[in-house]
Amino acid sequence: MGRILWHFMEYHSVQALTVATISTRRPQRKNTRTHMDRLYADNAATSFPKPPEVARAMQDYAEQLGASAGRGAYREALETGEILAETRRRLARLIHAAAPEQVVFTFNCSGALNLAIKGLLNPGDHVVATRMEHNSVLRPLHALADAGIITVDYVSADPATGLVDPAGVLAAVTPRTRLVCVVHASNVTGALNDLGAIGPILNKKGVVFLVDAAQTAGHVPIDVQRDGIDLLAMPGHKGLLGPLGTGALYMRPGLEQQIRPILEGGTGSVSELPRQPDHLPDKYEAGSHNAIGLAGLGAALAWIEARTVAALHKHGAALSAQFLEQIDDVKGLSLLGPRDPARRVPVFSIRVEGMDPAEVAAVLEAEFGILARSGLHCAPFAHETIGTHRDGGTTRLSLGPFNTPADVDRIAAALREIAAAIAPV
Ligand SMILES: Cc1ncc(COP(=O)(O)O)c(C=O)c1O
């Protein structure tokens, strides 16, 4: 009892409410921890740290090139163009795309999802989406549905894990269904969905299959051709280990005939045309590129390629197995998500009985130097599904390739200590 050394006076104002809430339940004690290494456990938001090569590539670009790709015939512009082309080739290889041009750069995963959804759908179309989708899918769908353009059916998931039943998704498809959206891994529960049980069947029906790979690109091997994925949305800044401001949409060859750009503008190509070019990738890449970001992403992809996604996935699964085992017997602590490390990525939503998820995150930071995120994680239907919507969501800890078994020990020990301190005596 009382093993947590509450020392709330040092909190900043944003945490004051939380702190006050807890401090009424426990006596204030002095924090004797003098120094704590910060342990970043919010890789589901954006990965940190990045491989050192990423910052080096960005610095090299900034100091030696600084040009805009496709906007000049001088050496610096051409070299910048080559950096972008190499990044595109690496990304295409990573997901087994037929050709690099099938990969369109965006500024994040939301940009890729908006392009896929708003570019593809036409009045009268029906869409099937899961209730585990992120707001970056839900909001574009609701915008189109609210405007009377499309109709959407949301398929529920297993309340205990957040896993989506492929048969349920397929059963919701109607003759009017144009698009099916499935999140590869939930950013709330970590549940890893079986794309191969959905994609090839949708391909036969002629229904477009959009996968949100925000939590899997770079973490889990992806083969768009094997799994019948027509559209794959990826952030460059999470598992792909690039900087913020990068992302991409993969399009199955031929789909560019059916997808309108949602942004028109200069491409540095066929400038005599006052209309958007219809060749890939220029059709969807209006305006100057985030060259410095894409230089960083290219270096990150080289780092991933050298290690292989399969090995990184194995590392993540080992951390998951360790975490699940270590928190299994902690009284008052519940994990929302699959218990099988093979059915998840290392994104863990937890709740501590008697504490608000924001309080848990605040204590993790202040007392243990562990950086977690609390709340609904931009996925309101997912929290409705697992029953945490009305109680402030969950506290989420998400790991990346640089996390170690020692990090997992530290997180599990911290959670154990918090749960014990709040438990009724
Ligand atoms: C499942 C999922 N989809 C989409 C997104 C949006 O990604 P971005 O922030 O790159 O737009 C996120 C971000 O957390 C996510 O977790």
Ligand as a Chemical Component Dictionary entry (heavy atoms), coordinates in Angstrom:
data_LIG
# 
_chem_comp.id                   LIG 
_chem_comp.type                 NON-POLYMER 
_chem_comp.pdbx_formal_charge   0 
_chem_comp.three_letter_code    LIG 
# 
loop_
_chem_comp_atom.comp_id 
_chem_comp_atom.atom_id 
_chem_comp_atom.alt_atom_id 
_chem_comp_atom.type_symbol 
_chem_comp_atom.charge 
_chem_comp_atom.model_Cartn_x 
_chem_comp_atom.model_Cartn_y 
_chem_comp_atom.model_Cartn_z 
_chem_comp_atom.pdbx_ordinal 
LIG C1 C1 C 0 -6.028 3.542  -37.483 1  
LIG C2 C2 C 0 -5.620 4.927  -37.878 2  
LIG N1 N1 N 0 -6.050 5.443  -39.037 3  
LIG C3 C3 C 0 -5.711 6.669  -39.440 4  
LIG C4 C4 C 0 -4.898 7.471  -38.682 5  
LIG C5 C5 C 0 -4.551 8.844  -39.159 6  
LIG O1 O1 O 0 -3.181 8.930  -39.396 7  
LIG P1 P1 P 0 -2.505 10.351 -39.687 8  
LIG O2 O2 O 0 -2.352 11.003 -38.377 9  
LIG O3 O3 O 0 -1.195 9.991  -40.331 10 
LIG O4 O4 O 0 -3.386 11.085 -40.603 11 
LIG C6 C6 C 0 -4.423 6.991  -37.455 12 
LIG C7 C7 C 0 -3.597 7.844  -36.577 13 
LIG O5 O5 O 0 -3.474 7.644  -35.417 14 
LIG C8 C8 C 0 -4.782 5.683  -37.053 15 
LIG O6 O6 O 0 -4.352 5.168  -35.901 16 
# 
loop_
_chem_comp_bond.comp_id 
_chem_comp_bond.atom_id_1 
_chem_comp_bond.atom_id_2 
_chem_comp_bond.value_order 
_chem_comp_bond.pdbx_ordinal 
LIG C1 C2 SING 1  
LIG C2 N1 SING 2  
LIG C2 C8 DOUB 3  
LIG N1 C3 DOUB 4  
LIG C3 C4 SING 5  
LIG C4 C5 SING 6  
LIG C4 C6 DOUB 7  
LIG C5 O1 SING 8  
LIG O1 P1 SING 9  
LIG P1 O2 DOUB 10 
LIG P1 O3 SING 11 
LIG P1 O4 SING 12 
LIG C6 C7 SING 13 
LIG C6 C8 SING 14 
LIG C7 O5 DOUB 15 
LIG C8 O6 SING 16 
# 
